[in-house]
Amino acid sequence: MTAGFDGVARVYRFLEYAAFGRTLQRARVAFTDRLTGCQSVLILGEGDGRFLADLARRLPASRMHCVDASEAMLTLAARRLSVADRTRITFERADARALDLGARTYDAVVTLFFLDCFSTEQVEALVARVSARLRPGAPWLFADFAIPPRGPARWQARVIVGGLYTFFRWRTGIVARELPASERALQRAGLTLAGEREFRLGLVRSAVYAVPAHS
Ligand SMILES: C[S@@+](CC[C@H](N)C(=O)[O-])C[C@H]1O[C@@H](n2cnc3c(N)ncnc32)[C@H](O)[C@@H]1O
């Protein structure tokens, strides 16, 4: 298993609120309305379950496959759910890069502040493998930190993102050192941008991509 998020799972939410207030949660849920009607949703690197709990309320009849490498994160995520909701959600502790999806297909996939744990090459491989399991027209919800292209916001973002990588490399052992070109990987896999929002002068991005309707 790669990233050791077990050690930060309990404090993750508090660190996030201290550093960014409610911005990351706003980015997580910015496009959840696009999942309306999805019957099966794959959530990779879910974390402590704040997004999952919100989604479970919005999609009361859907099945969800929730994958995370951290047992502690999965435990926290499951605790946020009612007993009834837990029965329609499959929790799997696994390295998403080596995940065996069997013959499963999905109506949507969600990666929130997750692909930044990897290199661009790793993201490209993961996106290629997962997008092949999505039904035509399926949305891919994405959120992550970003470096704005120019101006003072760019330099501010570089300092903040650099600090985040220093902290998470130290505390969790992730090997990534910089943001991967995740959205380019999604586009290379044939998905198209279907909506985007920026927060904090472009430091945080939320986007929804879509698999072509006839892929
Ligand atoms: C930065 S946290 C983001 C959590 C959450 N999605 C959020 O929005 O805050 C990254 C999450 O991805 C998980 N993770 C890291 N590497 C992973 C891997 N190779 N396979 C599956 N999960 C992984 C971690 O355990 C952690 O829960």
The ligand as an SDF file (V2000), in Angstrom:
LIG
                    3D

 27 29  0  0  0  0  0  0  0  0999 V2000
   -5.6350   14.0200    0.2420 C   0  0  0  0  0  0  0  0  0  0  0  0
   -6.7440   12.7740    0.7640 S   0  0  0  0  0  0  0  0  0  0  0  0
   -8.2740   13.2930    0.0190 C   0  0  0  0  0  0  0  0  0  0  0  0
   -9.4440   12.6960    0.6940 C   0  0  0  0  0  0  0  0  0  0  0  0
  -10.8130   13.1790    0.2040 C   0  0  0  0  0  0  0  0  0  0  0  0
  -11.1490   12.6790   -1.1080 N   0  0  0  0  0  0  0  0  0  0  0  0
  -10.9580   14.6660    0.2490 C   0  0  0  0  0  0  0  0  0  0  0  0
  -11.6650   15.2150   -0.6000 O   0  0  0  0  0  0  0  0  0  0  0  0
  -10.3940   15.3030    1.1550 O   0  0  0  0  0  0  0  0  0  0  0  0
   -6.2920   11.4310   -0.2710 C   0  0  0  0  0  0  0  0  0  0  0  0
   -7.0680   10.1650    0.0330 C   0  0  0  0  0  0  0  0  0  0  0  0
   -6.6930    9.2100   -0.9370 O   0  0  0  0  0  0  0  0  0  0  0  0
   -6.3030    8.0110   -0.2770 C   0  0  0  0  0  0  0  0  0  0  0  0
   -5.2440    7.4050   -1.0840 N   0  0  0  0  0  0  0  0  0  0  0  0
   -3.9750    7.8350   -1.2700 C   0  0  0  0  0  0  0  0  0  0  0  0
   -3.3070    7.0310   -2.1050 N   0  0  0  0  0  0  0  0  0  0  0  0
   -4.1810    6.0570   -2.4640 C   0  0  0  0  0  0  0  0  0  0  0  0
   -4.1160    4.9270   -3.3270 C   0  0  0  0  0  0  0  0  0  0  0  0
   -2.9900    4.6180   -3.9860 N   0  0  0  0  0  0  0  0  0  0  0  0
   -5.2220    4.1770   -3.4860 N   0  0  0  0  0  0  0  0  0  0  0  0
   -6.3830    4.4690   -2.8240 C   0  0  0  0  0  0  0  0  0  0  0  0
   -6.4980    5.5120   -1.9960 N   0  0  0  0  0  0  0  0  0  0  0  0
   -5.4260    6.3000   -1.8120 C   0  0  0  0  0  0  0  0  0  0  0  0
   -5.8510    8.4110    1.1040 C   0  0  0  0  0  0  0  0  0  0  0  0
   -5.9480    7.3600    2.0270 O   0  0  0  0  0  0  0  0  0  0  0  0
   -6.7800    9.5760    1.3920 C   0  0  0  0  0  0  0  0  0  0  0  0
   -7.9740    9.1480    2.0000 O   0  0  0  0  0  0  0  0  0  0  0  0
  1  2  1  0
  2  3  1  0
  2 10  1  0
  3  4  1  0
  4  5  1  0
  5  6  1  0
  5  7  1  0
  7  8  2  0
  7  9  1  0
 10 11  1  0
 11 12  1  0
 11 26  1  0
 12 13  1  0
 13 14  1  0
 13 24  1  0
 14 15  1  0
 14 23  1  0
 15 16  2  0
 16 17  1  0
 17 18  1  0
 17 23  2  0
 18 19  1  0
 18 20  2  0
 20 21  1  0
 21 22  2  0
 22 23  1  0
 24 25  1  0
 24 26  1  0
 26 27  1  0
M  CHG  2   2   1   9  -1
M  END
$$$$
